[in-house]
Each structure stands twice: as structure tokens, then as C-alpha cells.
Amino acid sequence: MAVGVSGGIDSVCLLYWLHEVGADVVCLHVNHRLRAEADTETDYVKNICAQMNIPCQIFYWDGEKPEKGLEAAAREARYQMMTDFCHEKGIEYLLTAHQSDDQIETFLMNLSRGSGLYGLSAMLPESERNGIKILRPLLEVSRAELKKYCDDNHIRYFIDSMNSDEHYTRVKIRQNRHLLNDKLDISDSRILLAVQNLARTREWMDRYIANRIEMVIRSWGAMFTASFLFDEAEEIRLKLLGSLIQKIGGDNYQVRLNSLQKALSNLQGDCKFTLGHCTIRRLGDRILIVPEGKRTSFRKRHEKRKKLI
């Protein structure tokens, strides 16, 4: 296994626990070169790994940084470097130190955006990114518990200065989340219970969607009758189309909900458009989805697959 370690409370605590149970891990640390103290944190992660005899791989996010969407771009770069390393070394699992406070903050961020089932079910204990399984073993552990463990055991950690920068939505939520409990009596445990309930529904939906996709997906894309999509309930219809586009287009995230709703509207009749690095075409009763730039001829596809679903 590999474990992502930033040098903060959560990841340092996870690294120590993995060492205590004798897990065979390699530490992955990404220096984004965004803060003056980043190099000091990198040296610290190197040193604690050396003390515990844990292999440590350091990555640097070089090059020009975007002015907008910096947090998302940094996250994407971080996961790309770590999952590329896992592929190179034949590592199947990547552990991250997301904990219950992160889970609550993610729920509230997505609630503020008007997210549906998938956004409100927040982070799953196990997911996949770039073909690597991502495990989050601390989702039921609070930040306060992790801090207490580190303090009680005299374990040093760093506090990211960006965690107090209210330009970031997550920081605003973190600093004001207590108002939900203080003013409305909505406790953290109630929020986490809601997330868990939503996650169970999401798990059922994922299994159903995966089975449906398996029926139509091919190496070149997918082709199916309109009824395959439009006979489903709207929520399933949106997720099914989004999942097909994501799988065929190769993106880590599904396209936004409003884009999917517009795509479904277009697909009510004959059309051809691009979305999520895919070309999507409807002709008569047939719908075709292929990677952008590939041919969208129905004839050859139909000759290869005479019976449509």
C-alpha cells in the first residue's frame, strides 16, 4: 500500500498507526511549492519516515499555477502524481487521511452547491481514481481525536497556513460549522448519520448503473436504443448518461448536472454534440457515444453488433 502524507495532523497520525500495526507501506508526499514552509514540511516527512524505516517518495508540483481553481488543480496534480507512482510500482491501494470533519465539510460544501445524492453522500471509505483504489480508513475518526493522539504521544505535526485562509469555501465552513450545533442543534453525529444513509442509497445506485453500463460498453464506446436510457427514472437516467460519458471520455469526474440535463434534452431527437471529451449522437432510435475525435458512423457499429439493447 501507499499512504499520502502531507505533514499535517491527520496524515502523520495515520502514518504512525500504520507503522504501529506493521503495515507494509510507502509514504508519498507532494510539495506543491505554494507556501514558504512547504520545504520544511517535506524535510520533516522525510525524517519521520527515515526514523520508522518507511520508504518515502517526494513529488514536486512545478510549473505555472492557475489563478482560479488553485485548490482543485493542486488536488488533481497531487492525485495524478501519486497514482502514476502506484501504477509504476504495482501498488494497488492508496490510503488517504480524510477524517470525519473532512466528511462533514464536504457534505456542507456540496449542500451549498445544491448537489444531489452523489455530492451529499460525500466521500466513500473506498473509491477508485486513475485505476488505483483509494482507501480512507479514518472517516469515522474526528480531527480532535487525531490531535489528542499526536499531542499525547508528543508527535510533531504542521498546520497548513491555507487552513485559515477564508478565501476558500472549505475554510469558511470549518470556522463557522459550530453554528449549526449552537444555533440549530444539528450535531456532527446527525450530519454523519445523514451521510451514511445517503451512502447506502448511492451504493445501490452504483451497482445498478455498473450493471447497465456493462450491457452496452465496448472498447470503442457505447451504442444503445433510446429506450435503454429514457425508460429509466430521471435520477438514474442522469447518472447512467454521466457514467457512460465519464468512462468513455476518461475524466476523473462526471460532467456537471446542468450539462447532463441539457444533453438529455438534446437527445430527445436527432442530434450530435460533444461533452466530457466524448462525441454523442442520436439518429432515429439509436444513440452512440464515442471518444471525441472518433468516427460516429452507426452503420459499421451496427454491423459489428446486430442486436441493440
C-alpha positions, 0 to 999 in steps of 0.5 A: 500500500501507499499512504499520502502524507502531507505533514499535517495532523491527520496524515502523520497520525495515520502514518504512525498507526500504520507503522504501529500495526506493521503495515507494509507501506510507502509514504508519498508526499507532494510539495506543491511549492505554494507556501514558504514552509512547504520545504520544511514540511517535506524535510520533516516527512522525510525524517519521520519516515527515515526514523520508522524505516518507511520508504518515502517518495517526494513529488514536486508540483512545478510549473505555472499555477492557475489563478482560479481553481488553485485548490482543485488543480493542486488536488488533481496534480497531487492525485495524478502524481501519486497514482502514476507512482502506484501504477509504476510500482504495482501498488494497488491501494492508496490510503488517504487521511480524510477524517470525519470533519473532512466528511462533514465539510464536504457534505456542507460544501456540496449542500451549498452547491445544491448537489444531489445524492452523489455530492451529499453522500460525500466521500466513500471509505473506498473509491477508485481514481486513475485505476488505483483504489483509494482507501480512507480508513479514518472517516469515522475518526474526528480531527480532535481525536487525531490531535489528542493522539499526536499531542499525547504521544508528543508527535510533531505535526504542521498546520497548513497556513491555507487552513485559515485562509477564508478565501476558500469555501472549505475554510469558511465552513470549518470556522463557522460549522459550530453554528449549526450545533449552537444555533440549530442543534444539528450535531456532527453525529446527525450530519454523519448519520445523514451521510451514511444513509445517503451512502447506502442509497448511492451504493445501490445506485452504483451497482445498478448503473455498473450493471447497465453500463456493462450491457452496452460498453465496448472498447470503442464506446457505447451504442444503445436504443433510446429506450435503454436510457429514457425508460429509466427514472430521471435520477438514474437516467442522469447518472447512467448518461454521466457514467457512460460519458465519464468512462468513455471520455476518461475524466476523473469526474462526471460532467456537471448536472446542468450539462447532463440535463441539457444533453438529455434534452438534446437527445430527445431527437436527432442530434450530435454534440460533444461533452466530457471529451466524448462525441454523442449522437442520436439518429432515429432510435439509436444513440452512440457515444464515442471518444471525441475525435472518433468516427460516429458512423452507426452503420459499421457499429451496427454491423459489428453488433446486430442486436441493440439493447 
